[in-house]
Amino acid sequence: YSPYAVAEHAMGLLLTVNRKLARAVTRTRDFNFSIAGLMGVDLHGKTVGVIGTGTIGRVFIDICRGFGMKVIAYDPFITDAAVFEADGVEKVDSVEELYRRADFLSLHIPATPQTKGSIGYDLAMSMPKGATLVNTARKEVIDEVGLAKAMEEREDLKYITDVAPEAKD
């Protein structure tokens, strides 16, 4: 796979949720061309949080900067804030801080024993009103039960992924 393709796909998912593109397509198929309820928010000036700043994360950061977004990032393997600042990115000290501050979050982390199930109820509940979580990383990093519970309690949260959970028999 191409890191550019994955990063572009992540931005495509973010735009799909933000601009309600799936709903717009469905309406158009039904010959309903009303734009009522389809307005998203401008990405320009919004804060995007990026977890994982490897190759894909870095490409995603460049795309977000092209949209005029403020970028904050967390990567436990890069401790030198200057590495981030050189690219106009603010390094945050914890994943919790990232979740509290970001309007949009994008996951670019591997599935490891440390990350498995690490994104769940507590982090989702700390997200700002109307925040969106984009996961093109691995499904294993999501605590599906915890995230579902948070989204039931907070209908303003949005989640989009291309890595679906396993079907239960």
LUMPANU-526829 format. One record per residue: y, z, x of N, C-alpha, C in turn; residue in one letter. Coordinates in Angstrom, 2 decimals, decimal comma, padded with zeros to 5 digits. Example, Ala and Ser with C-alpha at 12.3 -4.5 7.8 and 13.67 -1.06 7.14 Angstrom:
nv: -005,69	nw: 007,80	nu: 013,19	cav: -004,50	caw: 007,80	cau: 012,30	cv: -003,30	cw: 007,80	cu: 013,20	type: A .
nv: -002,25	nw: 007,08	nu: 012,85	cav: -001,06	caw: 007,14	cau: 013,67	cv: 000,03	cw: 007,87	cu: 012,90	type: S .
END
This chain:
nv: -001,19	nw: 000,00	nu: 000,85	cav: 000,00	caw: 000,00	cau: 000,00	cv: 001,23	cw: 000,00	cu: 000,88	type: Y .
nv: 002,28	nw: -000,47	nu: 000,31	cav: 003,56	caw: -000,53	cau: 001,01	cv: 004,39	cw: 000,71	cu: 000,66	type: S .
nv: 004,94	nw: 001,41	nu: 001,66	cav: 005,81	caw: 002,54	cau: 001,35	cv: 007,00	cw: 002,13	cu: 000,49	type: P .
nv: 007,47	nw: 000,90	nu: 000,68	cav: 008,59	caw: 000,42	cau: -000,13	cv: 008,16	cw: 000,25	cu: -001,58	type: Y .
nv: 006,97	nw: -000,27	nu: -001,79	cav: 006,46	caw: -000,45	cau: -003,15	cv: 006,33	cw: 000,88	cu: -003,87	type: A .
nv: 005,81	nw: 001,89	nu: -003,19	cav: 005,64	caw: 003,20	cau: -003,82	cv: 006,99	cw: 003,83	cu: -004,13	type: V .
nv: 007,91	nw: 003,77	nu: -003,18	cav: 009,24	caw: 004,35	cau: -003,39	cv: 009,98	cw: 003,62	cu: -004,50	type: A .
nv: 009,88	nw: 002,31	nu: -004,53	cav: 010,52	caw: 001,53	cau: -005,60	cv: 009,88	cw: 001,85	cu: -006,95	type: E .
nv: 008,57	nw: 002,03	nu: -006,95	cav: 007,87	caw: 002,39	cau: -008,18	cv: 008,35	cw: 003,76	cu: -008,68	type: H .
nv: 008,52	nw: 004,71	nu: -007,77	cav: 009,02	caw: 006,03	cau: -008,15	cv: 010,40	cw: 005,92	cu: -008,80	type: A .
nv: 011,27	nw: 005,08	nu: -008,22	cav: 012,59	caw: 004,89	cau: -008,82	cv: 012,45	cw: 004,19	cu: -010,17	type: M .
nv: 011,53	nw: 003,25	nu: -010,28	cav: 011,30	caw: 002,59	cau: -011,56	cv: 010,88	cw: 003,58	cu: -012,64	type: G .
nv: 010,02	nw: 004,52	nu: -012,28	cav: 009,61	caw: 005,55	cau: -013,24	cv: 010,79	cw: 006,42	cu: -013,64	type: L .
nv: 011,60	nw: 006,80	nu: -012,65	cav: 012,78	caw: 007,62	cau: -012,93	cv: 013,71	cw: 006,88	cu: -013,91	type: L .
nv: 013,93	nw: 005,61	nu: -013,64	cav: 014,80	caw: 004,82	cau: -014,52	cv: 014,18	cw: 004,65	cu: -015,91	type: L .
nv: 012,87	nw: 004,51	nu: -015,97	cav: 012,18	caw: 004,36	cau: -017,26	cv: 012,41	cw: 005,56	cu: -018,15	type: T .
nv: 012,30	nw: 006,75	nu: -017,57	cav: 012,54	caw: 007,97	cau: -018,36	cv: 014,02	cw: 008,12	cu: -018,68	type: V .
nv: 014,86	nw: 007,96	nu: -017,68	cav: 016,28	caw: 008,20	cau: -017,86	cv: 016,91	cw: 007,24	cu: -018,88	type: N .
nv: 016,53	nw: 005,98	nu: -018,82	cav: 017,13	caw: 004,98	cau: -019,71	cv: 016,26	cw: 004,68	cu: -020,94	type: R .
nv: 015,20	nw: 005,47	nu: -021,09	cav: 014,33	caw: 005,38	cau: -022,27	cv: 013,84	cw: 003,96	cu: -022,50	type: K .
nv: 013,37	nw: 003,33	nu: -021,43	cav: 012,99	caw: 001,92	cau: -021,48	cv: 011,76	cw: 001,67	cu: -022,35	type: L .
nv: 010,78	nw: 002,57	nu: -022,32	cav: 009,58	caw: 002,36	cau: -023,14	cv: 009,95	cw: 002,35	cu: -024,62	type: A .
nv: 010,80	nw: 003,25	nu: -025,04	cav: 011,24	caw: 003,29	cau: -026,44	cv: 012,03	cw: 002,03	cu: -026,78	type: R .
nv: 012,85	nw: 001,56	nu: -025,85	cav: 013,64	caw: 000,35	cau: -026,08	cv: 012,73	cw: -000,87	cu: -026,25	type: A .
nv: 011,68	nw: -000,97	nu: -025,44	cav: 010,75	caw: -002,09	cau: -025,55	cv: 010,05	cw: -002,06	cu: -026,91	type: V .
nv: 009,60	nw: -000,89	nu: -027,32	cav: 008,92	caw: -000,75	cau: -028,61	cv: 009,86	cw: -001,17	cu: -029,74	type: T .
nv: 011,09	nw: -000,72	nu: -029,70	cav: 012,05	caw: -001,09	cau: -030,74	cv: 012,27	cw: -002,60	cu: -030,77	type: R .
nv: 012,41	nw: -003,18	nu: -029,60	cav: 012,65	caw: -004,63	cau: -029,54	cv: 011,49	cw: -005,40	cu: -030,15	type: T .
nv: 010,28	nw: -004,96	nu: -029,87	cav: 009,10	caw: -005,62	cau: -030,47	cv: 009,13	cw: -005,55	cu: -031,99	type: R .
nv: 009,74	nw: -004,47	nu: -032,51	cav: 009,86	caw: -004,30	cau: -033,96	cv: 011,15	cw: -004,92	cu: -034,50	type: D .
nv: 011,84	nw: -005,71	nu: -033,66	cav: 013,11	caw: -006,37	cau: -034,01	cv: 014,20	cw: -005,37	cu: -034,38	type: F .
nv: 014,13	nw: -004,19	nu: -033,76	cav: 015,16	caw: -003,17	cau: -033,93	cv: 015,97	cw: -003,17	cu: -032,64	type: N .
nv: 017,20	nw: -003,65	nu: -032,70	cav: 018,02	caw: -003,78	cau: -031,51	cv: 019,09	cw: -002,70	cu: -031,41	type: F .
nv: 018,93	nw: -001,63	nu: -032,16	cav: 019,87	caw: -000,52	cau: -032,11	cv: 019,75	cw: 000,20	cu: -030,76	type: S .
nv: 020,88	nw: 000,60	nu: -030,23	cav: 020,85	caw: 001,37	cau: -028,98	cv: 020,96	cw: 002,88	cu: -029,24	type: I .
nv: 021,00	nw: 003,27	nu: -030,51	cav: 021,09	caw: 004,68	cau: -030,86	cv: 019,91	cw: 005,45	cu: -030,26	type: A .
nv: 020,22	nw: 006,52	nu: -029,56	cav: 019,19	caw: 007,37	cau: -028,97	cv: 018,60	cw: 006,84	cu: -027,67	type: G .
nv: 019,16	nw: 005,77	nu: -027,14	cav: 018,62	caw: 005,19	cau: -025,92	cv: 019,49	cw: 005,42	cu: -024,69	type: L .
nv: 020,57	nw: 006,12	nu: -024,85	cav: 021,48	caw: 006,33	cau: -023,72	cv: 020,90	cw: 007,38	cu: -022,77	type: M .
nv: 020,89	nw: 007,05	nu: -021,51	cav: 020,50	caw: 008,01	cau: -020,49	cv: 021,76	cw: 008,58	cu: -019,87	type: G .
nv: 021,64	nw: 009,06	nu: -018,66	cav: 022,81	caw: 009,57	cau: -017,93	cv: 022,99	cw: 008,72	cu: -016,68	type: V .
nv: 024,23	nw: 008,65	nu: -016,22	cav: 024,50	caw: 007,95	cau: -014,97	cv: 023,80	cw: 008,68	cu: -013,83	type: D .
nv: 023,13	nw: 007,93	nu: -012,97	cav: 022,51	caw: 008,54	cau: -011,80	cv: 023,56	cw: 008,85	cu: -010,73	type: L .
nv: 024,61	nw: 008,04	nu: -010,69	cav: 025,67	caw: 008,24	cau: -009,71	cv: 026,24	cw: 009,65	cu: -009,83	type: H .
nv: 026,25	nw: 010,34	nu: -008,72	cav: 026,79	caw: 011,71	cau: -008,70	cv: 025,78	cw: 012,79	cu: -009,05	type: G .
nv: 024,62	nw: 012,42	nu: -009,58	cav: 023,59	caw: 013,40	cau: -009,91	cv: 022,84	cw: 013,79	cu: -008,63	type: K .
nv: 022,17	nw: 014,93	nu: -008,69	cav: 021,41	caw: 015,43	cau: -007,55	cv: 019,94	cw: 015,12	cu: -007,73	type: T .
nv: 019,36	nw: 014,49	nu: -006,72	cav: 017,93	caw: 014,23	cau: -006,70	cv: 017,32	cw: 015,09	cu: -005,61	type: V .
nv: 016,23	nw: 015,74	nu: -005,95	cav: 015,48	caw: 016,54	cau: -004,98	cv: 014,23	cw: 015,79	cu: -004,57	type: G .
nv: 013,98	nw: 015,73	nu: -003,29	cav: 012,82	caw: 015,03	cau: -002,77	cv: 011,95	cw: 016,03	cu: -002,02	type: V .
nv: 010,69	nw: 016,11	nu: -002,43	cav: 009,73	caw: 016,97	cau: -001,73	cv: 008,83	cw: 016,06	cu: -000,92	type: I .
nv: 008,95	nw: 016,18	nu: 000,38	cav: 008,17	caw: 015,35	cau: 001,30	cv: 009,04	cw: 014,21	cu: 001,81	type: G .
nv: 009,31	nw: 014,22	nu: 003,09	cav: 010,22	caw: 013,23	cau: 003,65	cv: 009,53	cw: 012,38	cu: 004,72	type: T .
nv: 008,27	nw: 012,04	nu: 004,44	cav: 007,58	caw: 011,09	cau: 005,29	cv: 008,13	cw: 009,70	cu: 005,02	type: G .
nv: 007,37	nw: 008,69	nu: 005,34	cav: 007,84	caw: 007,32	cau: 005,20	cv: 008,26	cw: 007,00	cu: 003,77	type: T .
nv: 007,41	nw: 007,31	nu: 002,80	cav: 007,74	caw: 007,00	cau: 001,40	cv: 008,93	cw: 007,81	cu: 000,93	type: I .
nv: 008,95	nw: 009,10	nu: 001,25	cav: 010,07	caw: 009,95	cau: 000,88	cv: 011,39	cw: 009,44	cu: 001,44	type: G .
nv: 011,37	nw: 008,98	nu: 002,67	cav: 012,59	caw: 008,45	cau: 003,31	cv: 013,07	cw: 007,17	cu: 002,63	type: R .
nv: 012,16	nw: 006,29	nu: 002,29	cav: 012,55	caw: 005,07	cau: 001,58	cv: 013,13	cw: 005,43	cu: 000,22	type: V .
nv: 012,50	nw: 006,38	nu: -000,48	cav: 013,02	caw: 006,82	cau: -001,77	cv: 014,42	cw: 007,40	cu: -001,62	type: F .
nv: 014,64	nw: 008,16	nu: -000,59	cav: 015,96	caw: 008,73	cau: -000,32	cv: 016,99	cw: 007,62	cu: -000,17	type: I .
nv: 016,66	nw: 006,58	nu: 000,59	cav: 017,58	caw: 005,46	cau: 000,77	cv: 017,92	cw: 004,79	cu: -000,56	type: D .
nv: 016,91	nw: 004,63	nu: -001,41	cav: 017,14	caw: 004,03	cau: -002,72	cv: 018,10	cw: 004,91	cu: -003,54	type: I .
nv: 017,86	nw: 006,20	nu: -003,54	cav: 018,71	caw: 007,13	cau: -004,30	cv: 020,14	cw: 007,11	cu: -003,80	type: C .
nv: 020,30	nw: 007,06	nu: -002,49	cav: 021,65	caw: 006,99	cau: -001,92	cv: 022,34	cw: 005,71	cu: -002,36	type: R .
nv: 021,58	nw: 004,62	nu: -002,51	cav: 022,15	caw: 003,37	cau: -003,01	cv: 022,65	cw: 003,47	cu: -004,43	type: G .
nv: 022,08	nw: 004,38	nu: -005,20	cav: 022,54	caw: 004,64	cau: -006,56	cv: 023,72	cw: 005,62	cu: -006,59	type: F .
nv: 024,12	nw: 006,11	nu: -005,43	cav: 025,22	caw: 007,07	cau: -005,36	cv: 024,82	cw: 008,48	cu: -005,71	type: G .
nv: 023,55	nw: 008,80	nu: -005,55	cav: 023,06	caw: 010,14	cau: -005,87	cv: 023,23	cw: 011,06	cu: -004,67	type: M .
nv: 023,43	nw: 012,33	nu: -004,94	cav: 023,41	caw: 013,35	cau: -003,90	cv: 021,94	cw: 013,68	cu: -003,66	type: K .
nv: 021,53	nw: 013,71	nu: -002,41	cav: 020,12	caw: 013,94	cau: -002,10	cv: 019,94	cw: 015,27	cu: -001,39	type: V .
nv: 019,04	nw: 016,08	nu: -001,94	cav: 018,60	caw: 017,30	cau: -001,27	cv: 017,09	cw: 017,15	cu: -001,06	type: I .
nv: 016,60	nw: 017,73	nu: 000,02	cav: 015,19	caw: 017,53	cau: 000,33	cv: 014,57	cw: 018,79	cu: 000,91	type: A .
nv: 013,26	nw: 018,88	nu: 000,69	cav: 012,47	caw: 019,96	cau: 001,25	cv: 011,25	cw: 019,36	cu: 001,92	type: Y .
nv: 011,04	nw: 019,75	nu: 003,14	cav: 009,85	caw: 019,34	cau: 003,88	cv: 009,53	cw: 020,45	cu: 004,87	type: D .
nv: 008,43	nw: 021,17	nu: 004,66	cav: 008,14	caw: 022,32	cau: 005,53	cv: 007,82	cw: 021,92	cu: 006,97	type: P .
nv: 007,55	nw: 020,64	nu: 007,20	cav: 007,18	caw: 020,21	cau: 008,54	cv: 008,38	cw: 019,77	cu: 009,37	type: F .
nv: 009,54	nw: 019,65	nu: 008,75	cav: 010,76	caw: 019,31	cau: 009,48	cv: 011,70	cw: 020,51	cu: 009,37	type: I .
nv: 011,92	nw: 021,18	nu: 010,47	cav: 012,73	caw: 022,40	cau: 010,46	cv: 014,17	cw: 022,15	cu: 010,91	type: T .
nv: 014,43	nw: 021,03	nu: 011,54	cav: 015,76	caw: 020,74	cau: 012,06	cv: 016,61	cw: 020,09	cu: 010,97	type: D .
nv: 017,59	nw: 020,82	nu: 010,46	cav: 018,45	caw: 020,30	cau: 009,40	cv: 019,22	cw: 019,07	cu: 009,85	type: A .
nv: 019,47	nw: 018,92	nu: 011,14	cav: 020,22	caw: 017,77	cau: 011,65	cv: 019,49	cw: 016,46	cu: 011,37	type: A .
nv: 018,16	nw: 016,50	nu: 011,31	cav: 017,39	caw: 015,30	cau: 011,00	cv: 017,77	cw: 014,80	cu: 009,61	type: V .
nv: 017,96	nw: 015,71	nu: 008,68	cav: 018,34	caw: 015,36	cau: 007,33	cv: 019,81	cw: 014,95	cu: 007,25	type: F .
nv: 020,66	nw: 015,76	nu: 007,86	cav: 022,10	caw: 015,55	cau: 007,76	cv: 022,52	cw: 014,20	cu: 008,34	type: E .
nv: 021,81	nw: 013,71	nu: 009,34	cav: 022,12	caw: 012,41	cau: 009,93	cv: 022,00	cw: 011,30	cu: 008,90	type: A .
nv: 021,17	nw: 011,50	nu: 007,90	cav: 020,98	caw: 010,52	cau: 006,83	cv: 021,76	cw: 010,87	cu: 005,56	type: D .
nv: 022,65	nw: 011,87	nu: 005,64	cav: 023,42	caw: 012,26	cau: 004,47	cv: 022,62	cw: 013,04	cu: 003,46	type: G .
nv: 021,59	nw: 013,72	nu: 003,93	cav: 020,70	caw: 014,48	cau: 003,07	cv: 020,85	cw: 015,96	cu: 003,40	type: V .
nv: 020,93	nw: 016,78	nu: 002,38	cav: 021,00	caw: 018,23	cau: 002,59	cv: 019,59	cw: 018,80	cu: 002,59	type: E .
nv: 019,24	nw: 019,50	nu: 003,64	cav: 017,94	caw: 020,18	cau: 003,72	cv: 018,06	cw: 021,52	cu: 003,01	type: K .
nv: 017,13	nw: 021,78	nu: 002,10	cav: 017,08	caw: 023,09	cau: 001,46	cv: 015,94	cw: 023,88	cu: 002,05	type: V .
nv: 016,02	nw: 025,20	nu: 001,96	cav: 015,08	caw: 026,07	cau: 002,65	cv: 013,80	cw: 026,36	cu: 001,89	type: D .
nv: 013,78	nw: 026,03	nu: 000,60	cav: 012,57	caw: 026,33	cau: -000,16	cv: 012,41	cw: 025,34	cu: -001,30	type: S .
nv: 011,18	nw: 025,17	nu: -001,72	cav: 010,91	caw: 024,30	cau: -002,87	cv: 011,53	cw: 024,91	cu: -004,13	type: V .
nv: 011,60	nw: 026,22	nu: -004,19	cav: 012,21	caw: 026,89	cau: -005,35	cv: 013,68	cw: 026,52	cu: -005,47	type: E .
nv: 014,40	nw: 026,52	nu: -004,33	cav: 015,81	caw: 026,15	cau: -004,36	cv: 015,98	cw: 024,69	cu: -004,80	type: E .
nv: 015,11	nw: 023,84	nu: -004,31	cav: 015,16	caw: 022,43	cau: -004,69	cv: 015,03	cw: 022,28	cu: -006,20	type: L .
nv: 014,08	nw: 022,96	nu: -006,81	cav: 013,86	caw: 022,87	cau: -008,25	cv: 015,04	cw: 023,42	cu: -009,04	type: Y .
nv: 015,66	nw: 024,47	nu: -008,55	cav: 016,80	caw: 025,05	cau: -009,26	cv: 018,01	cw: 024,13	cu: -009,27	type: R .
nv: 018,15	nw: 023,30	nu: -008,23	cav: 019,39	caw: 022,54	cau: -008,05	cv: 019,32	cw: 021,07	cu: -008,45	type: R .
nv: 018,14	nw: 020,50	nu: -008,57	cav: 018,03	caw: 019,05	cau: -008,74	cv: 017,96	cw: 018,62	cu: -010,21	type: A .
nv: 018,72	nw: 017,58	nu: -010,53	cav: 018,66	caw: 016,98	cau: -011,86	cv: 017,40	cw: 016,12	cu: -012,00	type: D .
nv: 017,00	nw: 015,52	nu: -010,90	cav: 015,80	caw: 014,68	cau: -010,83	cv: 015,01	cw: 015,13	cu: -009,60	type: F .
nv: 013,70	nw: 015,18	nu: -009,72	cav: 012,85	caw: 015,56	cau: -008,59	cv: 011,77	cw: 014,51	cu: -008,41	type: L .
nv: 011,48	nw: 014,19	nu: -007,16	cav: 010,45	caw: 013,21	cau: -006,88	cv: 009,50	cw: 013,78	cu: -005,83	type: S .
nv: 008,21	nw: 013,71	nu: -006,14	cav: 007,18	caw: 014,27	cau: -005,26	cv: 006,62	cw: 013,19	cu: -004,34	type: L .
nv: 006,62	nw: 013,48	nu: -003,05	cav: 006,07	caw: 012,58	cau: -002,04	cv: 005,27	cw: 013,41	cu: -001,04	type: H .
nv: 004,30	nw: 014,15	nu: -001,59	cav: 003,52	caw: 015,08	cau: -000,77	cv: 002,04	cw: 014,77	cu: -000,90	type: I .
nv: 001,28	nw: 015,09	nu: 000,13	cav: -000,17	caw: 014,88	cau: 000,06	cv: -000,84	cw: 016,02	cu: -000,70	type: P .
nv: -002,06	nw: 015,78	nu: -001,11	cav: -002,86	caw: 016,84	cau: -001,73	cv: -003,56	cw: 017,59	cu: -000,60	type: A .
nv: -003,16	nw: 018,81	nu: -000,39	cav: -003,75	caw: 019,67	cau: 000,64	cv: -004,09	cw: 021,00	cu: -000,02	type: T .
nv: -004,82	nw: 021,87	nu: 000,66	cav: -005,07	caw: 023,19	cau: 000,07	cv: -003,76	cw: 023,94	cu: -000,25	type: P .
nv: -002,71	nw: 023,69	nu: 000,54	cav: -001,43	caw: 024,37	cau: 000,30	cv: -000,67	cw: 023,79	cu: -000,89	type: Q .
nv: -000,85	nw: 022,49	nu: -001,16	cav: -000,07	caw: 021,87	cau: -002,24	cv: -000,84	cw: 021,77	cu: -003,55	type: T .
nv: -002,15	nw: 021,92	nu: -003,52	cav: -002,95	caw: 021,77	cau: -004,73	cv: -002,49	cw: 022,77	cu: -005,80	type: K .
nv: -002,12	nw: 022,23	nu: -006,98	cav: -001,69	caw: 023,07	cau: -008,09	cv: -000,37	cw: 023,79	cu: -007,86	type: G .
nv: 000,41	nw: 023,36	nu: -006,87	cav: 001,63	caw: 024,09	cau: -006,51	cv: 002,81	cw: 023,82	cu: -007,45	type: S .
nv: 002,75	nw: 022,76	nu: -008,22	cav: 003,85	caw: 022,43	cau: -009,13	cv: 003,38	cw: 022,77	cu: -010,54	type: I .
nv: 003,96	nw: 023,84	nu: -011,09	cav: 003,51	caw: 024,29	cau: -012,40	cv: 004,60	cw: 024,98	cu: -013,19	type: G .
nv: 004,19	nw: 025,96	nu: -013,93	cav: 005,05	caw: 026,64	cau: -014,91	cv: 006,33	cw: 027,20	cu: -014,30	type: Y .
nv: 006,20	nw: 028,03	nu: -013,27	cav: 007,39	caw: 028,71	cau: -012,73	cv: 008,42	cw: 027,73	cu: -012,20	type: D .
nv: 007,98	nw: 026,74	nu: -011,43	cav: 008,92	caw: 025,77	cau: -010,89	cv: 009,55	cw: 024,95	cu: -012,01	type: L .
nv: 008,74	nw: 024,51	nu: -012,96	cav: 009,29	caw: 023,71	cau: -014,07	cv: 010,32	cw: 024,51	cu: -014,86	type: A .
nv: 010,03	nw: 025,78	nu: -015,10	cav: 010,96	caw: 026,61	cau: -015,88	cv: 012,27	cw: 026,86	cu: -015,13	type: M .
nv: 012,27	nw: 026,71	nu: -013,81	cav: 013,49	caw: 026,94	cau: -013,04	cv: 014,37	cw: 025,69	cu: -012,97	type: S .
nv: 013,88	nw: 024,58	nu: -013,48	cav: 014,64	caw: 023,32	cau: -013,41	cv: 015,86	cw: 023,37	cu: -014,33	type: M .
nv: 016,94	nw: 022,68	nu: -013,93	cav: 018,13	caw: 022,64	cau: -014,80	cv: 017,83	cw: 021,97	cu: -016,14	type: P .
nv: 018,69	nw: 022,23	nu: -017,09	cav: 018,55	caw: 021,63	cau: -018,43	cv: 018,51	cw: 020,10	cu: -018,29	type: K .
nv: 017,51	nw: 019,49	nu: -018,93	cav: 017,40	caw: 018,04	cau: -018,95	cv: 016,82	cw: 017,41	cu: -017,70	type: G .
nv: 016,29	nw: 018,21	nu: -016,79	cav: 015,79	caw: 017,68	cau: -015,52	cv: 014,53	cw: 016,83	cu: -015,73	type: A .
nv: 014,30	nw: 015,95	nu: -014,76	cav: 013,16	caw: 015,04	cau: -014,78	cv: 012,35	cw: 015,21	cu: -013,51	type: T .
nv: 011,03	nw: 015,29	nu: -013,66	cav: 010,10	caw: 015,36	cau: -012,53	cv: 009,33	cw: 014,05	cu: -012,47	type: L .
nv: 009,35	nw: 013,40	nu: -011,31	cav: 008,63	caw: 012,15	cau: -011,08	cv: 007,52	cw: 012,42	cu: -010,08	type: V .
nv: 006,28	nw: 012,06	nu: -010,45	cav: 005,15	caw: 012,28	cau: -009,55	cv: 004,42	cw: 010,96	cu: -009,28	type: N .
nv: 004,64	nw: 010,42	nu: -008,10	cav: 003,84	caw: 009,29	cau: -007,64	cv: 003,00	cw: 009,73	cu: -006,44	type: T .
nv: 002,89	nw: 011,03	nu: -006,26	cav: 002,12	caw: 011,58	cau: -005,14	cv: 000,65	cw: 011,66	cu: -005,54	type: A .
nv: 000,18	nw: 012,84	nu: -005,80	cav: -001,22	caw: 013,06	cau: -006,17	cv: -001,25	cw: 013,96	cu: -007,40	type: R .
nv: -002,21	nw: 013,70	nu: -008,29	cav: -002,31	caw: 014,53	cau: -009,50	cv: -002,70	cw: 015,95	cu: -009,14	type: K .
nv: -003,40	nw: 016,14	nu: -008,02	cav: -003,89	caw: 017,47	cau: -007,65	cv: -002,76	cw: 018,45	cu: -007,33	type: E .
nv: -001,56	nw: 017,95	nu: -007,04	cav: -000,46	caw: 018,87	cau: -006,73	cv: 000,11	cw: 019,52	cu: -007,98	type: V .
nv: -000,25	nw: 019,00	nu: -009,15	cav: 000,27	caw: 019,52	cau: -010,41	cv: -000,70	cw: 020,52	cu: -011,03	type: I .
nv: -000,17	nw: 021,66	nu: -011,41	cav: -000,89	caw: 022,61	cau: -012,27	cv: -000,64	cw: 022,12	cu: -013,69	type: D .
nv: -001,56	nw: 021,32	nu: -014,20	cav: -001,35	caw: 020,63	cau: -015,47	cv: -001,16	cw: 021,60	cu: -016,64	type: E .
nv: -001,92	nw: 022,67	nu: -016,66	cav: -001,80	caw: 023,65	cau: -017,75	cv: -000,42	cw: 024,31	cu: -017,69	type: V .
nv: 000,00	nw: 024,72	nu: -016,51	cav: 001,31	caw: 025,37	cau: -016,36	cv: 002,46	cw: 024,44	cu: -016,69	type: G .
nv: 002,38	nw: 023,19	nu: -016,22	cav: 003,45	caw: 022,24	cau: -016,51	cv: 003,51	cw: 021,93	cu: -018,00	type: L .
nv: 002,36	nw: 021,75	nu: -018,63	cav: 002,33	caw: 021,48	cau: -020,08	cv: 002,94	cw: 022,64	cu: -020,86	type: A .
nv: 002,63	nw: 023,87	nu: -020,45	cav: 003,19	caw: 025,05	cau: -021,13	cv: 004,71	cw: 025,08	cu: -020,99	type: K .
nv: 005,20	nw: 024,80	nu: -019,80	cav: 006,66	caw: 024,79	cau: -019,58	cv: 007,32	cw: 023,72	cu: -020,44	type: A .
nv: 006,69	nw: 022,56	nu: -020,54	cav: 007,28	caw: 021,48	cau: -021,32	cv: 007,23	cw: 021,77	cu: -022,82	type: M .
nv: 006,25	nw: 022,55	nu: -023,26	cav: 006,21	caw: 022,97	cau: -024,66	cv: 007,35	cw: 023,95	cu: -024,95	type: E .
nv: 007,63	nw: 024,81	nu: -023,99	cav: 008,67	caw: 025,81	cau: -024,18	cv: 010,07	cw: 025,23	cu: -023,98	type: E .
nv: 010,16	nw: 024,19	nu: -023,17	cav: 011,47	caw: 023,57	cau: -022,88	cv: 011,37	cw: 022,08	cu: -023,15	type: R .
nv: 011,74	nw: 021,69	nu: -024,34	cav: 011,63	caw: 020,29	cau: -024,74	cv: 012,61	cw: 019,39	cu: -023,99	type: E .
nv: 013,56	nw: 019,97	nu: -023,27	cav: 014,54	caw: 019,17	cau: -022,53	cv: 013,97	cw: 018,64	cu: -021,20	type: D .
nv: 012,86	nw: 019,19	nu: -020,75	cav: 012,27	caw: 018,74	cau: -019,48	cv: 011,52	cw: 017,43	cu: -019,67	type: L .
nv: 011,58	nw: 016,60	nu: -018,62	cav: 010,87	caw: 015,32	cau: -018,67	cv: 009,96	cw: 015,20	cu: -017,45	type: K .
nv: 008,79	nw: 014,61	nu: -017,68	cav: 007,82	caw: 014,41	cau: -016,60	cv: 007,24	cw: 013,01	cu: -016,74	type: Y .
nv: 007,19	nw: 012,29	nu: -015,63	cav: 006,56	caw: 010,97	cau: -015,64	cv: 005,71	cw: 010,84	cu: -014,39	type: I .
nv: 004,55	nw: 010,24	nu: -014,56	cav: 003,62	caw: 010,09	cau: -013,45	cv: 002,82	cw: 008,82	cu: -013,60	type: T .
nv: 002,28	nw: 008,38	nu: -012,51	cav: 001,33	caw: 007,26	cau: -012,56	cv: -000,05	cw: 007,72	cu: -012,12	type: D .
nv: -000,21	nw: 009,03	nu: -012,01	cav: -001,50	caw: 009,61	cau: -011,60	cv: -001,95	cw: 010,56	cu: -012,71	type: V .
nv: -002,76	nw: 010,04	nu: -013,60	cav: -003,19	caw: 010,77	cau: -014,79	cv: -004,30	cw: 011,77	cu: -014,48	type: A .
nv: -004,37	nw: 012,83	nu: -015,27	cav: -005,47	caw: 013,79	cau: -015,10	cv: -006,81	cw: 013,15	cu: -015,47	type: P .
nv: -007,87	nw: 013,74	nu: -014,98	cav: -009,21	caw: 013,27	cau: -015,34	cv: -009,46	cw: 013,52	cu: -016,82	type: E .
nv: -010,14	nw: 012,59	nu: -017,46	cav: -010,50	caw: 012,77	cau: -018,87	cv: -011,55	cw: 013,88	cu: -018,96	type: A .
nv: -011,39	nw: 014,74	nu: -019,94	cav: -012,34	caw: 015,83	cau: -020,15	cv: -013,39	cw: 015,38	cu: -021,15	type: K .
nv: -014,66	nw: 015,68	nu: -020,87	cav: -015,75	caw: 015,30	cau: -021,78	cv: -015,82	cw: 016,23	cu: -022,96	type: D .
END
